[in-house]
Structures are given as C-alpha cells and as structure tokens.
Amino acid sequence: ASWRGAPLDLTPRELRVLGALARRPGQVWTYQQLHEHAWDELYYAGPAAVQSVIKRLRAKLRATAGSSLQIIAARGVGFRLVAGPRSTAALSA
C-alpha cells in the first residue's frame, strides 16, 4: 500500500482493515464489520483486537501521511477514514 507515492509498511491484517476503511471513506465501520473483514475467524470476541490494529495503523499513517489522512473513532461503534482538505491523492493498495 502507498499514500502519495510513499510506501506504507503494513501487516496483512492492517492492510485488510485499511482497505475496508478506504473502500468507503467517511462511512463508519463497526468493530464487528472490521473484524469480519480482517480476520478469517467467525468468532467475534470484542473490539480490543480491532482497536489494536487501528492504533498501529494510526501511527503508520501519521508517519507517512501527516494529518491529511486520519482514522476517526465513532465512540462505542467503530471507525471511519477521513481525508483532510489538502488530500488529493488516492490511497493505493
């Protein structure tokens, strides 16, 4: 994956979560939806695993994208991806 031509060093699970969020920027994805998209397991134990992946993704995006690409929490529901006003380039996988 890359952002504005800069490579993003993502794990397969991080890539799946970011791919889901990037598929529909602005849409809130529930913890369960993200879990189903990124994990092959059918059992959903709670939001902790998703939160862990999001925490790592946020750090990697900050390092590469600065403040132009953010994962925003929808408290108690899940997350959504938003691009700042300066963002014109597409995220590519």
N, C-alpha and C positions, 0 to 999 in steps of 0.2 A: 504494500500500500504506500501511497505517497500523497503529500499535500504541497501544492505549489511547487512541484518538482523535487521536493525534499523527501527522501525515503523515511518511512515510519517503520521502525523495527518492532513488529507486533507478533505476539504469540498467535497460534491458530484461533484460540478462544477469543482473544482481544479483537482479532480481525473479524470474526463472526459477529460479535456484539457491535462493533463499529459499522460493519456492513448493514446490519439491521437498522441502526440509528440513521445511517446515511441514506438508506433507501427512501425514507420519508422524513426529511429534515423538518423539525418543528412538531412532529407527531410525538405524543407521549407513548412510550412503550412501557408496559407494566413489567415488574420484576419477572413474573411468570413468563410473559412473552419472550423476553430476552433470554431467559433460562432455556426455554424450549428451542430457541433459535441457535444457541451456542453450545448446548450440551446434548449429547446423544441420549442421555438418561431420561426416562419418562418421569421419574420421581422428582418432585419439586419440594425441597426442604425449607425454603425461605429465601429472603433477599440477600443474605450475607455473601454468598458466592458471587452474585451479580455485582454487589457493591464493591467487592474486592477487585474485580476486573475493571469496573468503572474508575476506581481510584488510580489504578495503573495507567489506564487509557488517558485520563485527565493529565497526569504528569507527562506522558509522552507527547500529547497534543500541545501542552504548554511549551515544552522544549522545542517543538518544531513549528507550531502554528501561532505561537504567541497568544494573543487574546482574540484572534479572529475566528476561531473555531472552538466551541465550548459544549460540554455535556452538562445540561442543567437538570437538577433533581426536581421532580414533581413529588413533593413530600408525601410519603406513605403510599405512593402509586408506582413510580418508576422514574424513567429518564427520557430526555429528548435532546437532540443535537441541534444547535443553532449556530449560524454563521454570522459574524459581526458585519457591520456596514462596509468595511473595507474588503470583505471577502468576495472575490470574483472568480477565483479558480475552483475547479471541481476537485473533489476528493476522488482518487482513483485507486482501484484495488488490483 
